[in-house]
Structures are given as C-alpha cells and as structure tokens.
Amino acid sequence: MIYEMRVYRCLPGRLPALLDRFEKATLKLWDKHGIRQAGFFTTLIGASNQELTYFLVWESLAERETKWTAFATDPDWTAARTKSEADGQITENIVSQILAPTAFSAVK
C-alpha cells in the first residue's frame, strides 16, 4: 500500500465551499472510480486554518495513475468543479505527497 497526502489551502473564506464540494460531489465520483480515502482533516492549529488535508490509499502508483486520470477527466467532475467555483476560485494551492509506510507504522 501507498498513501497520498493532499493539502488544499483555500483562499480566505472559501474552505466551506471546498468542504461542500467534497461532501456533495467529489466523494461520489471517487466511489464511481474506485478511489479510496483514508481520512479528511481540517487544521485547528497550524500555519493556516483555511486548509483541508486528506489521505488516499493506493495499491500502487499504476493504480493511482489509472484511477486519478479517469476521475480528473470525468465530465461529471468538470461540471461539479465549475459549479462549485461559480462564486470564484476556491483553492490557493494544492500540495500532494506520495507516502510509503515504514516497517514499524501502525498503518500499513
């Protein structure tokens, strides 16, 4: 297993719009494409309270490439993203890291 950590930093005041998009659209599309999440988190204490961090679980980089590409090019995703940004851009930037658990990790 490998994990992907993604951190979305929102423009001021736009975190609620991002959370709404994930809850109402993105997660359904991930189910459609077989993308598995391992958790979502907002920042209580840190550099910015306008961040959403989440983890995805992948069997391999090849699985990630296939499923993420299918999701990213899905017309339903394009429509959902466009609709959610009708009041303006939501994210300032997105950072992604692919992580491998250590031998002693509680998460494998």
N, C-alpha and C positions, 0 to 999 in steps of 0.2 A: 504494500500500500504506500501511496504517496499522498501528501496533503498539499492543498493550495491555500495560502492565506491571502485574502484580498482586503485591502483597506481603502475605503472610499471616503475622501474628505469632501464634504459638501460646501457649497457656497453658503454664506450666512443665512440662516433661517430656512434652508432647503432640506434639512435632514428629514422632516416629516414627509415630504413628497417622495424621498427615496424609500423610506420605510413602507409607505403606502404602495409604491410600485412593486417592491419585493413581495409584500403580502398578497396583493391582488392580482399580479400578473406574472412576475418572474418565476416564482416557485412553481406555478402550474406548468409553465413552459419547461422548466428544468425536469419536472416529472415526465413530461412528454418525451424529452430527450435522454432520460436516464441519468441525469446529473444528480449526485447525492451530496447533500450538505451535512456538515458535522457540527454546525452551531453558528449563531449570529450574536453579535455583541455591539452595544453602543459604549462609548467612552464616558465613564463617570469622572475619572481623574486622569489627566494627561495633557498633552500639548493642545488638543482641541476637543471640545465636546460636540463637534459637528462631524464626527466620524462614525462610520459603520464598518466593523471588521467581521469577516466571516471566513469559514473554512469549508473547503470542498474535499471530498475523498475520491481518489482515483486509483484504479488498479495499476495504471502505467501512464507514461507520457503519451503513448499512442492512443489510449482510450481518451485522454484529455483532449488531444488534438481533434479526434473524430467528433466527439460529443460537443465540445465547445464551439467548433466551427459550425456544426449543424444548428446549434442554438443561436449563435451570433448572426447567422444568415436566414433565420426563420422570419418570414414576413410578419407573423404574429408578434414577434419580439420587436421588430422595427416599428410596427404600429403602436405597441404598448409604450415603447420608449418615447416616440414622438408625442403621443397623447400626454404622457407624464411631464413632458417638458413644454407644454403649451404655455405655461406661465414663466418660462425661462429655464435656462440651463440649471441642472441640479448639482453636478459634481465639479469640484475644482480640479481634482486629480484622483487617479486610481493607481495603487501600488499592488503588485502581485508577486508572491514568492512561492516557489515550489519547495516543499519541505519533505525530508525523509526522517522517520522516527529513529532514534538511537536504539541500541540493543536494550537499554535499561528504561525506555519510555513506557509509561503506563498505557499510552495509546500506540497501537501497532498498525 
